[in-house]
Amino acid sequence: MAPTQADTTPTPTAAAATVSTITMSGSQLVSETATEQPLSSVDFSEGTDAAVLFFTDALATSPEHSTGEIEACGNVTARYSWGGTALVLDVWEPAGFVVTFNEPSFNGITLESSGNFAVGDNAQAFFDALPPEQAFDEYNDGSGPFVYDKVADASPWGESNAYGGVARLVTGGEVVSIVAPDTTRAFYC
C-alpha cells in the first residue's frame, strides 16, 4: 500500500511548535510553554551531545558548527552556535562545555536565567539580594559578573567558589550575557 500524503509530510515536534522559553540554571536547561509548563530538560552532566540535541529540538533548527582553535587561549576546541552569537555552546578542553546567552531571544524563543531575567534586563535588584558568598563583583563597581546558581564545591580548574552559572552586568545593572555551567573564567578566556 502506497503511503498517503499525510504519511509522508514531516510534522514539527510538539516541543518545537510550543517552546516559548528556554531557562538556564547552573545545572540544567528547561524548555517551557508560554504558560510556563515544562516541555523538556537536560542536565549539564549529561554532556555536550545531549545539550546540543536539546537546543536543536527546542529551537527547531540545527546549529552552525566549527572546530579547531576557536579562541586565542586555545581551550575552546569546538563551537555550536544558533543565531550567530545569540546562543553559543563552546566545548572546552579538558573541562566540558559552556553555554552562553548573548541575546534575550532566538527565533521568538526567550532565553533567560533561572533568576527570571534575560540579556538586556536590569538584574541589579537580583544581585543585591544574593547572599554575600554568592555575589561576585570583581571591581566592586557593579561592572563584574555575578553568581546565580552554585552547583559544585570546586571548578574543573581547581578554583574555589565554583558556581554553575553566572551573568555579567554592566554599571546600572543591565545583563550583557548569561553563562553556565562554569565559573566566571568563561568571561576571560
Beta strands, then each sheet from edge to edge (+ up, - down):
strand 1: 21-24
strand 2: 28-32
strand 3: 38-43
strand 4: 64-67
strand 5: 76-82
strand 6: 87-92
strand 7: 96-101
strand 8: 105-106
strand 9: 109-113
strand 10: 145-150
strand 11: 163-169
strand 12: 175-180
sheet 1: 3+ 2- 1+ 9+ 8-
sheet 2: 4+ 5- 6+ 7- 12+ 11- 10+
end
